[in-house]
């Protein structure tokens, strides 16, 4: 890795882009989620102290892993049970004083894939599986995960504590399970990968719209699961969905970093290679004739990808696919997306009527996209005063700087 940043910036960048990779390896080495997280924080603190003076290591990821393991050993030395814990650590890896080699990605011998399957053990509740992996592998904060689940930060923090405690007390192994056990884990694994991708595709807060490192990590994991389970249609469908969405990445952001909506995008910037890959994966998935939620969402993405212009989009077919998706899932977000599709297919009045059916859903009360969608249809219908009120509500809930800038621009258009 070549870094030209100063020490503090480099440490922040390595943590932001590689914390999931480092933490996954530390969990394997140390055998405990909390211990690994503490060790990583100690290592980052040390990096902030020494990198500005001594320079950035040739391999900063390996430096963090080695330093974190040494910090963990130091912590354990201060505990009464160090002797037994030292044997436990040494039994599964090299001594902390030896250099750490960063292994090449491999379908099975991959720490991040091990972490996904460990966190997605059937002994854990589904929401706990997803949240724990987002926290460790995705590097998301508790508040970011809480927003993804539409729950309070306190509730999510309690779920994370319980999940890590259960893994520790139950002795859940840190490994990819045997192939015959993969099907019982796949639902949680795919849910984790999808939420990691979503956070990368549209960051929940901060001043950047896209966290590319998370999107690429999710796609990489999706491809790994497809390699492990080549006949699993939903794994193929999810990977197709992510690749199709990611194909629009360059067009989604202006040269100044501003959000560009789907209908405003320069479609010549869409990555045709990724579109072809996504369509091929979707075709493989649909051959099973077992359509699931990810395959249906990928089919929606495929319709967008095939439309040469916004006007050419087959919105009635997209609505039909959302109808089918609504039958398969109780997701409030899916219901919201269906309402938005109805508005695009049949006009803003129809969209507002469809939104009326979902806007009282308690799960969407703090979801800014509900109010943004309503504001957009009101704007299209010429009801600008009402649109402004809904843009104000969306702005009060949105935390990403770029999305807020887009909403503010639309709001100003309605105020003129």
Protein Blocks (a to p, Z undefined) as FASTA:
>chain_A
ZZfbdfklmmmmmmmmmmmmmmmmmmmmnopaklmmmmmmmmmmmmmmmmmmnopafblm
lmmmmmmmmmmmmmmmmpmklmmmmmmmmmmmccfkbccddddddfklpfklmmmmmmmg
fkbcfklmmmmmmmmmnopafklmmmmnopafklmmmmmmmmmmmmmmnopacddddfkl
mmmmmmmmmmmmmmmmmmmmmcfbdjbfbdfklmmmmmmmmmmmmmmmmmlmklmmmmmm
mmmmmmmmmmmpcfkopacdfklpcfklpcfklmmmmmmmmmmmmmnopacfklmmmmmm
mmmmmpmbfklpcfklmmmmmmmmmmmpccfklmmmmmmmmmmmnojklmmmmmmmmmmp
mklmmmmklmmmmmmmmmmnopamlmmmmmmmmmmmpcbfklmmmmmmmmmmmmZZ
